[in-house]
Amino acid sequence: MQVLPPRSAFVNFPMGNNFGAPGDVERQSEIMRTALAMIHETEQAGRLIDLPYEWSGPFEYFTGRGKNTAEAAS
């Protein structure tokens, strides 16, 4: 059984920084206002919207594997 939320917003930020960098109140507020506006603007249930915000610098997702996994196994 699949459960779909009424609406979802996605921001491609590093995990734990869903609304922006720590201390960046202006960006956090802007993202929150955009997400809350979806309540009135989104009519289709289960819709996922990619918000157009970009992280200010490079970041990588942790894959669960260390960089030297092959070396540690030897």
PQR file of N, CA, C, O and H, with PARSE charges and radii, in Angstrom:
ATOM      1  N   MET A   1       0.848  -1.186   0.000 -0.4000 1.5000
ATOM      2  CA  MET A   1       0.000   0.000   0.000 -0.0000 2.0000
ATOM      3  C   MET A   1       0.887   1.240   0.000  0.5500 1.7000
ATOM      4  O   MET A   1       1.850   1.320   0.763 -0.5500 1.4000
ATOM      5  N   GLN A   2       0.571   2.177  -0.831 -0.4000 1.5000
ATOM      6  CA  GLN A   2       1.354   3.406  -0.939 -0.0000 2.0000
ATOM      7  C   GLN A   2       0.553   4.573  -0.363  0.5500 1.7000
ATOM      8  O   GLN A   2      -0.634   4.733  -0.649 -0.5500 1.4000
ATOM      9  H   GLN A   2      -0.211   2.112  -1.450  0.4000 1.0000
ATOM     10  N   VAL A   3       1.220   5.374   0.446 -0.4000 1.5000
ATOM     11  CA  VAL A   3       0.576   6.537   1.040 -0.0000 2.0000
ATOM     12  C   VAL A   3       1.222   7.787   0.451  0.5500 1.7000
ATOM     13  O   VAL A   3       2.443   7.933   0.492 -0.5500 1.4000
ATOM     14  H   VAL A   3       2.183   5.244   0.679  0.4000 1.0000
ATOM     15  N   LEU A   4       0.421   8.672  -0.089 -0.4000 1.5000
ATOM     16  CA  LEU A   4       0.928   9.907  -0.673 -0.0000 2.0000
ATOM     17  C   LEU A   4       0.505  11.095   0.180  0.5500 1.7000
ATOM     18  O   LEU A   4      -0.675  11.238   0.502 -0.5500 1.4000
ATOM     19  H   LEU A   4      -0.572   8.553  -0.122  0.4000 1.0000
ATOM     20  N   PRO A   5       1.459  11.951   0.549 -0.5600 1.5000
ATOM     21  CA  PRO A   5       1.068  13.171   1.263  0.2800 2.0000
ATOM     22  C   PRO A   5       0.324  14.094   0.301  0.5500 1.7000
ATOM     23  O   PRO A   5       0.497  13.986  -0.912 -0.5500 1.4000
ATOM     24  N   PRO A   6      -0.491  14.988   0.819 -0.5600 1.5000
ATOM     25  CA  PRO A   6      -1.234  15.898  -0.044  0.2800 2.0000
ATOM     26  C   PRO A   6      -0.329  16.743  -0.939  0.5500 1.7000
ATOM     27  O   PRO A   6      -0.672  17.046  -2.082 -0.5500 1.4000
ATOM     28  N   ARG A   7       0.822  17.116  -0.405 -0.4000 1.5000
ATOM     29  CA  ARG A   7       1.784  17.916  -1.176 -0.0000 2.0000
ATOM     30  C   ARG A   7       3.139  17.792  -0.485  0.5500 1.7000
ATOM     31  O   ARG A   7       3.216  17.660   0.737 -0.5500 1.4000
ATOM     32  H   ARG A   7       1.101  16.870   0.524  0.4000 1.0000
ATOM     33  N   SER A   8       4.197  17.835  -1.277 -0.4000 1.5000
ATOM     34  CA  SER A   8       5.555  17.747  -0.739 -0.0000 2.0000
ATOM     35  C   SER A   8       6.447  18.730  -1.470  0.5500 1.7000
ATOM     36  O   SER A   8       6.310  18.946  -2.674 -0.5500 1.4000
ATOM     37  H   SER A   8       4.135  17.942  -2.269  0.4000 1.0000
ATOM     38  N   ALA A   9       7.365  19.324  -0.718 -0.4000 1.5000
ATOM     39  CA  ALA A   9       8.344  20.242  -1.305 -0.0000 2.0000
ATOM     40  C   ALA A   9       9.727  19.632  -1.127  0.5500 1.7000
ATOM     41  O   ALA A   9      10.046  19.105  -0.061 -0.5500 1.4000
ATOM     42  H   ALA A   9       7.476  19.148   0.260  0.4000 1.0000
ATOM     43  N   PHE A  10      10.547  19.702  -2.171 -0.4000 1.5000
ATOM     44  CA  PHE A  10      11.907  19.186  -2.116 -0.0000 2.0000
ATOM     45  C   PHE A  10      12.883  20.329  -2.346  0.5500 1.7000
ATOM     46  O   PHE A  10      12.741  21.105  -3.291 -0.5500 1.4000
ATOM     47  H   PHE A  10      10.287  20.130  -3.037  0.4000 1.0000
ATOM     48  N   VAL A  11      13.877  20.421  -1.466 -0.4000 1.5000
ATOM     49  CA  VAL A  11      14.950  21.398  -1.619 -0.0000 2.0000
ATOM     50  C   VAL A  11      16.250  20.594  -1.613  0.5500 1.7000
ATOM     51  O   VAL A  11      16.512  19.859  -0.661 -0.5500 1.4000
ATOM     52  H   VAL A  11      13.992  19.790  -0.699  0.4000 1.0000
ATOM     53  N   ASN A  12      17.051  20.721  -2.640 -0.4000 1.5000
ATOM     54  CA  ASN A  12      18.280  19.938  -2.775 -0.0000 2.0000
ATOM     55  C   ASN A  12      19.401  20.565  -1.943  0.5500 1.7000
ATOM     56  O   ASN A  12      20.334  21.170  -2.470 -0.5500 1.4000
ATOM     57  H   ASN A  12      16.838  21.319  -3.413  0.4000 1.0000
ATOM     58  N   PHE A  13      19.276  20.400  -0.636 -0.4000 1.5000
ATOM     59  CA  PHE A  13      20.265  20.895   0.322 -0.0000 2.0000
ATOM     60  C   PHE A  13      20.851  19.702   1.062  0.5500 1.7000
ATOM     61  O   PHE A  13      20.249  18.629   1.067 -0.5500 1.4000
ATOM     62  H   PHE A  13      18.518  19.909  -0.207  0.4000 1.0000
ATOM     63  N   PRO A  14      22.013  19.866   1.686 -0.5600 1.5000
ATOM     64  CA  PRO A  14      22.580  18.769   2.472  0.2800 2.0000
ATOM     65  C   PRO A  14      21.619  18.343   3.588  0.5500 1.7000
ATOM     66  O   PRO A  14      20.902  19.166   4.157 -0.5500 1.4000
ATOM     67  N   MET A  15      21.622  17.049   3.884 -0.4000 1.5000
ATOM     68  CA  MET A  15      20.742  16.502   4.913 -0.0000 2.0000
ATOM     69  C   MET A  15      20.893  17.281   6.221  0.5500 1.7000
ATOM     70  O   MET A  15      22.007  17.581   6.651 -0.5500 1.4000
ATOM     71  H   MET A  15      22.205  16.380   3.422  0.4000 1.0000
ATOM     72  N   GLY A  16      19.774  17.598   6.836 -0.4000 1.5000
ATOM     73  CA  GLY A  16      19.779  18.341   8.084 -0.0000 2.0000
ATOM     74  C   GLY A  16      19.685  19.846   7.895  0.5500 1.7000
ATOM     75  O   GLY A  16      19.583  20.587   8.873 -0.5500 1.4000
ATOM     76  H   GLY A  16      18.869  17.354   6.486  0.4000 1.0000
ATOM     77  N   ASN A  17      19.718  20.301   6.668 -0.4000 1.5000
ATOM     78  CA  ASN A  17      19.633  21.735   6.355 -0.0000 2.0000
ATOM     79  C   ASN A  17      18.433  21.992   5.442  0.5500 1.7000
ATOM     80  O   ASN A  17      18.552  22.694   4.439 -0.5500 1.4000
ATOM     81  H   ASN A  17      19.800  19.699   5.874  0.4000 1.0000
ATOM     82  N   ASN A  18      17.294  21.430   5.787 -0.4000 1.5000
ATOM     83  CA  ASN A  18      16.123  21.481   4.919 -0.0000 2.0000
ATOM     84  C   ASN A  18      15.670  22.878   4.538  0.5500 1.7000
ATOM     85  O   ASN A  18      15.122  23.081   3.455 -0.5500 1.4000
ATOM     86  H   ASN A  18      17.197  20.860   6.603  0.4000 1.0000
ATOM     87  N   PHE A  19      15.893  23.839   5.415 -0.4000 1.5000
ATOM     88  CA  PHE A  19      15.436  25.197   5.138 -0.0000 2.0000
ATOM     89  C   PHE A  19      16.586  26.170   4.922  0.5500 1.7000
ATOM     90  O   PHE A  19      16.367  27.379   4.847 -0.5500 1.4000
ATOM     91  H   PHE A  19      16.339  23.674   6.296  0.4000 1.0000
ATOM     92  N   GLY A  20      17.803  25.661   4.823 -0.4000 1.5000
ATOM     93  CA  GLY A  20      18.953  26.528   4.584 -0.0000 2.0000
ATOM     94  C   GLY A  20      20.015  26.365   5.653  0.5500 1.7000
ATOM     95  O   GLY A  20      19.858  25.598   6.603 -0.5500 1.4000
ATOM     96  H   GLY A  20      17.982  24.679   4.884  0.4000 1.0000
ATOM     97  N   ALA A  21      21.082  27.093   5.479 -0.4000 1.5000
ATOM     98  CA  ALA A  21      22.224  27.012   6.387 -0.0000 2.0000
ATOM     99  C   ALA A  21      21.868  27.573   7.770  0.5500 1.7000
ATOM    100  O   ALA A  21      21.023  28.461   7.887 -0.5500 1.4000
ATOM    101  H   ALA A  21      21.209  27.717   4.707  0.4000 1.0000
ATOM    102  N   PRO A  22      22.516  27.050   8.810 -0.5600 1.5000
ATOM    103  CA  PRO A  22      22.282  27.586  10.155  0.2800 2.0000
ATOM    104  C   PRO A  22      22.547  29.092  10.196  0.5500 1.7000
ATOM    105  O   PRO A  22      23.557  29.566   9.676 -0.5500 1.4000
ATOM    106  N   GLY A  23      21.649  29.823  10.806 -0.4000 1.5000
ATOM    107  CA  GLY A  23      21.816  31.264  10.951 -0.0000 2.0000
ATOM    108  C   GLY A  23      21.345  32.085   9.761  0.5500 1.7000
ATOM    109  O   GLY A  23      21.307  33.312   9.845 -0.5500 1.4000
ATOM    110  H   GLY A  23      20.829  29.438  11.228  0.4000 1.0000
ATOM    111  N   ASP A  24      20.983  31.437   8.649 -0.4000 1.5000
ATOM    112  CA  ASP A  24      20.529  32.163   7.458 -0.0000 2.0000
ATOM    113  C   ASP A  24      19.009  32.341   7.538  0.5500 1.7000
ATOM    114  O   ASP A  24      18.250  31.710   6.803 -0.5500 1.4000
ATOM    115  H   ASP A  24      21.014  30.439   8.581  0.4000 1.0000
ATOM    116  N   VAL A  25      18.596  33.211   8.443 -0.4000 1.5000
ATOM    117  CA  VAL A  25      17.177  33.404   8.736 -0.0000 2.0000
ATOM    118  C   VAL A  25      16.407  33.887   7.510  0.5500 1.7000
ATOM    119  O   VAL A  25      15.266  33.479   7.298 -0.5500 1.4000
ATOM    120  H   VAL A  25      19.213  33.724   9.040  0.4000 1.0000
ATOM    121  N   GLU A  26      17.009  34.737   6.716 -0.4000 1.5000
ATOM    122  CA  GLU A  26      16.327  35.258   5.524 -0.0000 2.0000
ATOM    123  C   GLU A  26      15.982  34.129   4.556  0.5500 1.7000
ATOM    124  O   GLU A  26      14.845  34.040   4.093 -0.5500 1.4000
ATOM    125  H   GLU A  26      17.936  35.069   6.888  0.4000 1.0000
ATOM    126  N   ARG A  27      16.954  33.265   4.245 -0.4000 1.5000
ATOM    127  CA  ARG A  27      16.711  32.147   3.313 -0.0000 2.0000
ATOM    128  C   ARG A  27      15.741  31.144   3.926  0.5500 1.7000
ATOM    129  O   ARG A  27      14.852  30.644   3.238 -0.5500 1.4000
ATOM    130  H   ARG A  27      17.878  33.337   4.621  0.4000 1.0000
ATOM    131  N   GLN A  28      15.903  30.847   5.204 -0.4000 1.5000
ATOM    132  CA  GLN A  28      15.004  29.899   5.863 -0.0000 2.0000
ATOM    133  C   GLN A  28      13.565  30.392   5.810  0.5500 1.7000
ATOM    134  O   GLN A  28      12.650  29.614   5.540 -0.5500 1.4000
ATOM    135  H   GLN A  28      16.625  31.254   5.763  0.4000 1.0000
ATOM    136  N   SER A  29      13.363  31.666   6.063 -0.4000 1.5000
ATOM    137  CA  SER A  29      12.017  32.248   6.032 -0.0000 2.0000
ATOM    138  C   SER A  29      11.438  32.214   4.623  0.5500 1.7000
ATOM    139  O   SER A  29      10.253  31.935   4.442 -0.5500 1.4000
ATOM    140  H   SER A  29      14.106  32.298   6.282  0.4000 1.0000
ATOM    141  N   GLU A  30      12.271  32.497   3.628 -0.4000 1.5000
ATOM    142  CA  GLU A  30      11.827  32.484   2.232 -0.0000 2.0000
ATOM    143  C   GLU A  30      11.373  31.077   1.823  0.5500 1.7000
ATOM    144  O   GLU A  30      10.329  30.920   1.191 -0.5500 1.4000
ATOM    145  H   GLU A  30      13.234  32.723   3.775  0.4000 1.0000
ATOM    146  N   ILE A  31      12.148  30.073   2.179 -0.4000 1.5000
ATOM    147  CA  ILE A  31      11.784  28.691   1.848 -0.0000 2.0000
ATOM    148  C   ILE A  31      10.514  28.285   2.578  0.5500 1.7000
ATOM    149  O   ILE A  31       9.644  27.639   1.994 -0.5500 1.4000
ATOM    150  H   ILE A  31      12.996  30.200   2.693  0.4000 1.0000
ATOM    151  N   MET A  32      10.399  28.652   3.837 -0.4000 1.5000
ATOM    152  CA  MET A  32       9.199  28.318   4.608 -0.0000 2.0000
ATOM    153  C   MET A  32       7.962  28.975   4.002  0.5500 1.7000
ATOM    154  O   MET A  32       6.916  28.336   3.887 -0.5500 1.4000
ATOM    155  H   MET A  32      11.106  29.177   4.311  0.4000 1.0000
ATOM    156  N   ARG A  33       8.072  30.248   3.613 -0.4000 1.5000
ATOM    157  CA  ARG A  33       6.931  30.934   2.992 -0.0000 2.0000
ATOM    158  C   ARG A  33       6.532  30.249   1.684  0.5500 1.7000
ATOM    159  O   ARG A  33       5.344  30.084   1.409 -0.5500 1.4000
ATOM    160  H   ARG A  33       8.922  30.767   3.706  0.4000 1.0000
ATOM    161  N   THR A  34       7.514  29.852   0.883 -0.4000 1.5000
ATOM    162  CA  THR A  34       7.231  29.170  -0.386 -0.0000 2.0000
ATOM    163  C   THR A  34       6.533  27.837  -0.137  0.5500 1.7000
ATOM    164  O   THR A  34       5.556  27.503  -0.808 -0.5500 1.4000
ATOM    165  H   THR A  34       8.479  29.986   1.107  0.4000 1.0000
ATOM    166  N   ALA A  35       7.042  27.076   0.835 -0.4000 1.5000
ATOM    167  CA  ALA A  35       6.432  25.780   1.152 -0.0000 2.0000
ATOM    168  C   ALA A  35       5.005  25.958   1.671  0.5500 1.7000
ATOM    169  O   ALA A  35       4.112  25.203   1.287 -0.5500 1.4000
ATOM    170  H   ALA A  35       7.836  27.347   1.381  0.4000 1.0000
ATOM    171  N   LEU A  36       4.787  26.931   2.525 -0.4000 1.5000
ATOM    172  CA  LEU A  36       3.439  27.167   3.055 -0.0000 2.0000
ATOM    173  C   LEU A  36       2.475  27.654   1.979  0.5500 1.7000
ATOM    174  O   LEU A  36       1.278  27.374   2.051 -0.5500 1.4000
ATOM    175  H   LEU A  36       5.513  27.544   2.837  0.4000 1.0000
ATOM    176  N   ALA A  37       2.977  28.375   0.986 -0.4000 1.5000
ATOM    177  CA  ALA A  37       2.124  28.845  -0.104 -0.0000 2.0000
ATOM    178  C   ALA A  37       1.573  27.673  -0.920  0.5500 1.7000
ATOM    179  O   ALA A  37       0.536  27.795  -1.572 -0.5500 1.4000
ATOM    180  H   ALA A  37       3.949  28.602   0.927  0.4000 1.0000
ATOM    181  N   MET A  38       2.279  26.532  -0.877 -0.4000 1.5000
ATOM    182  CA  MET A  38       1.808  25.346  -1.599 -0.0000 2.0000
ATOM    183  C   MET A  38       0.444  24.891  -1.101  0.5500 1.7000
ATOM    184  O   MET A  38      -0.298  24.249  -1.844 -0.5500 1.4000
ATOM    185  H   MET A  38       3.122  26.433  -0.347  0.4000 1.0000
ATOM    186  N   ILE A  39       0.104  25.210   0.137 -0.4000 1.5000
ATOM    187  CA  ILE A  39      -1.185  24.804   0.689 -0.0000 2.0000
ATOM    188  C   ILE A  39      -2.318  25.331  -0.176  0.5500 1.7000
ATOM    189  O   ILE A  39      -3.300  24.628  -0.415 -0.5500 1.4000
ATOM    190  H   ILE A  39       0.707  25.731   0.740  0.4000 1.0000
ATOM    191  N   HIS A  40      -2.186  26.562  -0.643 -0.4000 1.5000
ATOM    192  CA  HIS A  40      -3.235  27.181  -1.446 -0.0000 2.0000
ATOM    193  C   HIS A  40      -3.038  26.987  -2.943  0.5500 1.7000
ATOM    194  O   HIS A  40      -4.005  27.027  -3.704 -0.5500 1.4000
ATOM    195  H   HIS A  40      -1.389  27.134  -0.448  0.4000 1.0000
ATOM    196  N   GLU A  41      -1.804  26.780  -3.371 -0.4000 1.5000
ATOM    197  CA  GLU A  41      -1.503  26.732  -4.804 -0.0000 2.0000
ATOM    198  C   GLU A  41      -1.543  25.332  -5.406  0.5500 1.7000
ATOM    199  O   GLU A  41      -1.749  25.195  -6.612 -0.5500 1.4000
ATOM    200  H   GLU A  41      -1.018  26.748  -2.753  0.4000 1.0000
ATOM    201  N   THR A  42      -1.353  24.294  -4.604 -0.4000 1.5000
ATOM    202  CA  THR A  42      -1.288  22.932  -5.116 -0.0000 2.0000
ATOM    203  C   THR A  42      -2.664  22.291  -5.034  0.5500 1.7000
ATOM    204  O   THR A  42      -3.239  22.165  -3.953 -0.5500 1.4000
ATOM    205  H   THR A  42      -1.185  24.405  -3.624  0.4000 1.0000
ATOM    206  N   GLU A  43      -3.185  21.888  -6.185 -0.4000 1.5000
ATOM    207  CA  GLU A  43      -4.522  21.311  -6.224 -0.0000 2.0000
ATOM    208  C   GLU A  43      -4.498  19.797  -6.401  0.5500 1.7000
ATOM    209  O   GLU A  43      -5.479  19.126  -6.081 -0.5500 1.4000
ATOM    210  H   GLU A  43      -2.718  21.990  -7.063  0.4000 1.0000
ATOM    211  N   GLN A  44      -3.389  19.249  -6.906 -0.4000 1.5000
ATOM    212  CA  GLN A  44      -3.297  17.819  -7.180 -0.0000 2.0000
ATOM    213  C   GLN A  44      -2.679  17.084  -5.988  0.5500 1.7000
ATOM    214  O   GLN A  44      -1.572  17.414  -5.564 -0.5500 1.4000
ATOM    215  H   GLN A  44      -2.592  19.794  -7.165  0.4000 1.0000
ATOM    216  N   ALA A  45      -3.384  16.101  -5.451 -0.4000 1.5000
ATOM    217  CA  ALA A  45      -2.878  15.329  -4.317 -0.0000 2.0000
ATOM    218  C   ALA A  45      -1.638  14.528  -4.709  0.5500 1.7000
ATOM    219  O   ALA A  45      -1.532  14.046  -5.836 -0.5500 1.4000
ATOM    220  H   ALA A  45      -4.284  15.833  -5.795  0.4000 1.0000
ATOM    221  N   GLY A  46      -0.714  14.395  -3.779 -0.4000 1.5000
ATOM    222  CA  GLY A  46       0.486  13.612  -4.014 -0.0000 2.0000
ATOM    223  C   GLY A  46       1.545  14.314  -4.838  0.5500 1.7000
ATOM    224  O   GLY A  46       2.507  13.679  -5.269 -0.5500 1.4000
ATOM    225  H   GLY A  46      -0.801  14.787  -2.863  0.4000 1.0000
ATOM    226  N   ARG A  47       1.399  15.569  -5.060 -0.4000 1.5000
ATOM    227  CA  ARG A  47       2.343  16.316  -5.913 -0.0000 2.0000
ATOM    228  C   ARG A  47       3.626  16.637  -5.154  0.5500 1.7000
ATOM    229  O   ARG A  47       3.581  17.083  -4.008 -0.5500 1.4000
ATOM    230  H   ARG A  47       0.618  16.086  -4.710  0.4000 1.0000
ATOM    231  N   LEU A  48       4.763  16.409  -5.796 -0.4000 1.5000
ATOM    232  CA  LEU A  48       6.081  16.760  -5.265 -0.0000 2.0000
ATOM    233  C   LEU A  48       6.624  17.901  -6.097  0.5500 1.7000
ATOM    234  O   LEU A  48       6.745  17.791  -7.317 -0.5500 1.4000
ATOM    235  H   LEU A  48       4.799  16.047  -6.728  0.4000 1.0000
ATOM    236  N   ILE A  49       6.949  18.996  -5.433 -0.4000 1.5000
ATOM    237  CA  ILE A  49       7.460  20.177  -6.135 -0.0000 2.0000
ATOM    238  C   ILE A  49       8.914  20.402  -5.743  0.5500 1.7000
ATOM    239  O   ILE A  49       9.243  20.510  -4.562 -0.5500 1.4000
ATOM    240  H   ILE A  49       6.851  19.085  -4.442  0.4000 1.0000
ATOM    241  N   ASP A  50       9.774  20.469  -6.748 -0.4000 1.5000
ATOM    242  CA  ASP A  50      11.180  20.817  -6.520 -0.0000 2.0000
ATOM    243  C   ASP A  50      11.272  22.336  -6.419  0.5500 1.7000
ATOM    244  O   ASP A  50      10.992  23.049  -7.383 -0.5500 1.4000
ATOM    245  H   ASP A  50       9.507  20.381  -7.708  0.4000 1.0000
ATOM    246  N   LEU A  51      11.661  22.817  -5.261 -0.4000 1.5000
ATOM    247  CA  LEU A  51      11.798  24.262  -5.088 -0.0000 2.0000
ATOM    248  C   LEU A  51      13.118  24.717  -5.723  0.5500 1.7000
ATOM    249  O   LEU A  51      14.096  23.969  -5.703 -0.5500 1.4000
ATOM    250  H   LEU A  51      11.888  22.238  -4.478  0.4000 1.0000
ATOM    251  N   PRO A  52      13.159  25.921  -6.280 -0.5600 1.5000
ATOM    252  CA  PRO A  52      14.300  26.365  -7.091  0.2800 2.0000
ATOM    253  C   PRO A  52      15.501  26.902  -6.312  0.5500 1.7000
ATOM    254  O   PRO A  52      16.324  27.618  -6.882 -0.5500 1.4000
ATOM    255  N   TYR A  53      15.619  26.581  -5.052 -0.4000 1.5000
ATOM    256  CA  TYR A  53      16.717  27.119  -4.246 -0.0000 2.0000
ATOM    257  C   TYR A  53      17.978  26.290  -4.432  0.5500 1.7000
ATOM    258  O   TYR A  53      17.914  25.071  -4.589 -0.5500 1.4000
ATOM    259  H   TYR A  53      14.950  25.999  -4.588  0.4000 1.0000
ATOM    260  N   GLU A  54      19.125  26.959  -4.412 -0.4000 1.5000
ATOM    261  CA  GLU A  54      20.407  26.279  -4.566 -0.0000 2.0000
ATOM    262  C   GLU A  54      21.271  26.509  -3.345  0.5500 1.7000
ATOM    263  O   GLU A  54      21.288  27.600  -2.776 -0.5500 1.4000
ATOM    264  H   GLU A  54      19.177  27.950  -4.284  0.4000 1.0000
ATOM    265  N   TRP A  55      21.997  25.458  -2.944 -0.4000 1.5000
ATOM    266  CA  TRP A  55      22.935  25.550  -1.833 -0.0000 2.0000
ATOM    267  C   TRP A  55      24.093  26.431  -2.257  0.5500 1.7000
ATOM    268  O   TRP A  55      24.479  26.424  -3.426 -0.5500 1.4000
ATOM    269  H   TRP A  55      21.982  24.571  -3.407  0.4000 1.0000
ATOM    270  N   SER A  56      24.653  27.188  -1.331 -0.4000 1.5000
ATOM    271  CA  SER A  56      25.670  28.193  -1.662 -0.0000 2.0000
ATOM    272  C   SER A  56      27.039  27.610  -2.012  0.5500 1.7000
ATOM    273  O   SER A  56      27.878  28.334  -2.548 -0.5500 1.4000
ATOM    274  H   SER A  56      24.340  27.194  -0.381  0.4000 1.0000
ATOM    275  N   GLY A  57      27.293  26.356  -1.735 -0.4000 1.5000
ATOM    276  CA  GLY A  57      28.587  25.761  -2.048 -0.0000 2.0000
ATOM    277  C   GLY A  57      28.438  24.295  -2.385  0.5500 1.7000
ATOM    278  O   GLY A  57      27.329  23.761  -2.352 -0.5500 1.4000
ATOM    279  H   GLY A  57      26.611  25.768  -1.300  0.4000 1.0000
ATOM    280  N   PRO A  58      29.537  23.636  -2.709 -0.5600 1.5000
ATOM    281  CA  PRO A  58      29.446  22.214  -3.051  0.2800 2.0000
ATOM    282  C   PRO A  58      29.156  21.353  -1.832  0.5500 1.7000
ATOM    283  O   PRO A  58      29.535  21.700  -0.713 -0.5500 1.4000
ATOM    284  N   PHE A  59      28.483  20.228  -2.051 -0.4000 1.5000
ATOM    285  CA  PHE A  59      28.258  19.254  -0.983 -0.0000 2.0000
ATOM    286  C   PHE A  59      28.093  17.887  -1.616  0.5500 1.7000
ATOM    287  O   PHE A  59      27.721  17.768  -2.783 -0.5500 1.4000
ATOM    288  H   PHE A  59      28.175  19.946  -2.960  0.4000 1.0000
ATOM    289  N   GLU A  60      28.374  16.857  -0.829 -0.4000 1.5000
ATOM    290  CA  GLU A  60      28.226  15.478  -1.289 -0.0000 2.0000
ATOM    291  C   GLU A  60      27.317  14.742  -0.329  0.5500 1.7000
ATOM    292  O   GLU A  60      27.291  15.036   0.866 -0.5500 1.4000
ATOM    293  H   GLU A  60      28.676  16.954   0.119  0.4000 1.0000
ATOM    294  N   TYR A  61      26.570  13.781  -0.857 -0.4000 1.5000
ATOM    295  CA  TYR A  61      25.754  12.934  -0.010 -0.0000 2.0000
ATOM    296  C   TYR A  61      26.610  11.798   0.525  0.5500 1.7000
ATOM    297  O   TYR A  61      27.452  11.262  -0.195 -0.5500 1.4000
ATOM    298  H   TYR A  61      26.592  13.542  -1.828  0.4000 1.0000
ATOM    299  N   PHE A  62      26.403  11.430   1.780 -0.4000 1.5000
ATOM    300  CA  PHE A  62      27.112  10.315   2.387 -0.0000 2.0000
ATOM    301  C   PHE A  62      26.451   9.029   1.918  0.5500 1.7000
ATOM    302  O   PHE A  62      25.248   8.846   2.100 -0.5500 1.4000
ATOM    303  H   PHE A  62      25.719  11.866   2.366  0.4000 1.0000
ATOM    304  N   THR A  63      27.223   8.148   1.323 -0.4000 1.5000
ATOM    305  CA  THR A  63      26.686   6.909   0.767 -0.0000 2.0000
ATOM    306  C   THR A  63      26.675   5.774   1.773  0.5500 1.7000
ATOM    307  O   THR A  63      26.131   4.705   1.494 -0.5500 1.4000
ATOM    308  H   THR A  63      28.201   8.298   1.176  0.4000 1.0000
ATOM    309  N   GLY A  64      27.269   5.992   2.945 -0.4000 1.5000
ATOM    310  CA  GLY A  64      27.347   4.933   3.929 -0.0000 2.0000
ATOM    311  C   GLY A  64      28.629   4.133   3.825  0.5500 1.7000
ATOM    312  O   GLY A  64      28.882   3.246   4.640 -0.5500 1.4000
ATOM    313  H   GLY A  64      27.710   6.860   3.171  0.4000 1.0000
ATOM    314  N   ARG A  65      29.426   4.439   2.839 -0.4000 1.5000
ATOM    315  CA  ARG A  65      30.690   3.740   2.646 -0.0000 2.0000
ATOM    316  C   ARG A  65      31.838   4.724   2.788  0.5500 1.7000
ATOM    317  O   ARG A  65      31.775   5.850   2.297 -0.5500 1.4000
ATOM    318  H   ARG A  65      29.220   5.159   2.177  0.4000 1.0000
ATOM    319  N   GLY A  66      32.877   4.283   3.463 -0.4000 1.5000
ATOM    320  CA  GLY A  66      34.062   5.110   3.588 -0.0000 2.0000
ATOM    321  C   GLY A  66      34.851   5.148   2.301  0.5500 1.7000
ATOM    322  O   GLY A  66      34.695   4.264   1.458 -0.5500 1.4000
ATOM    323  H   GLY A  66      32.928   3.367   3.862  0.4000 1.0000
ATOM    324  N   LYS A  67      35.682   6.131   2.131 -0.4000 1.5000
ATOM    325  CA  LYS A  67      36.476   6.240   0.899 -0.0000 2.0000
ATOM    326  C   LYS A  67      37.481   5.111   0.778  0.5500 1.7000
ATOM    327  O   LYS A  67      37.849   4.727  -0.332 -0.5500 1.4000
ATOM    328  H   LYS A  67      35.809   6.849   2.816  0.4000 1.0000
ATOM    329  N   ASN A  68      37.931   4.572   1.910 -0.4000 1.5000
ATOM    330  CA  ASN A  68      38.939   3.515   1.877 -0.0000 2.0000
ATOM    331  C   ASN A  68      38.348   2.156   2.256  0.5500 1.7000
ATOM    332  O   ASN A  68      39.032   1.355   2.894 -0.5500 1.4000
ATOM    333  H   ASN A  68      37.631   4.884   2.811  0.4000 1.0000
ATOM    334  N   THR A  69      37.112   1.879   1.886 -0.4000 1.5000
ATOM    335  CA  THR A  69      36.457   0.623   2.251 -0.0000 2.0000
ATOM    336  C   THR A  69      37.230  -0.583   1.706  0.5500 1.7000
ATOM    337  O   THR A  69      37.404  -1.573   2.416 -0.5500 1.4000
ATOM    338  H   THR A  69      36.556   2.530   1.368  0.4000 1.0000
ATOM    339  N   ALA A  70      37.691  -0.512   0.460 -0.4000 1.5000
ATOM    340  CA  ALA A  70      38.415  -1.628  -0.150 -0.0000 2.0000
ATOM    341  C   ALA A  70      39.738  -1.865   0.573  0.5500 1.7000
ATOM    342  O   ALA A  70      40.147  -3.009   0.773 -0.5500 1.4000
ATOM    343  H   ALA A  70      37.550   0.292  -0.117  0.4000 1.0000
ATOM    344  N   GLU A  71      40.400  -0.782   0.961 -0.4000 1.5000
ATOM    345  CA  GLU A  71      41.677  -0.913   1.664 -0.0000 2.0000
ATOM    346  C   GLU A  71      41.490  -1.512   3.045  0.5500 1.7000
ATOM    347  O   GLU A  71      42.333  -2.290   3.491 -0.5500 1.4000
ATOM    348  H   GLU A  71      40.067   0.147   0.799  0.4000 1.0000
ATOM    349  N   ALA A  72      40.406  -1.170   3.738 -0.4000 1.5000
ATOM    350  CA  ALA A  72      40.164  -1.676   5.088 -0.0000 2.0000
ATOM    351  C   ALA A  72      39.853  -3.163   5.071  0.5500 1.7000
ATOM    352  O   ALA A  72      40.138  -3.863   6.042 -0.5500 1.4000
ATOM    353  H   ALA A  72      39.722  -0.537   3.376  0.4000 1.0000
ATOM    354  N   ALA A  73      39.267  -3.662   3.972 -0.4000 1.5000
ATOM    355  CA  ALA A  73      38.924  -5.072   3.866 -0.0000 2.0000
ATOM    356  C   ALA A  73      40.152  -5.944   3.622  0.5500 1.7000
ATOM    357  O   ALA A  73      40.090  -7.152   3.849 -0.5500 1.4000
ATOM    358  H   ALA A  73      39.036  -3.094   3.182  0.4000 1.0000
ATOM    359  N   SER A  74      41.264  -5.370   3.167 -0.4000 1.5000
ATOM    360  CA  SER A  74      42.454  -6.160   2.860 -0.0000 2.0000
ATOM    361  C   SER A  74      43.196  -6.574   4.107  0.5500 1.7000
ATOM    362  O   SER A  74      44.223  -7.246   4.020 -0.5500 1.4000
ATOM    363  H   SER A  74      41.314  -4.388   2.983  0.4000 1.0000
TER
END
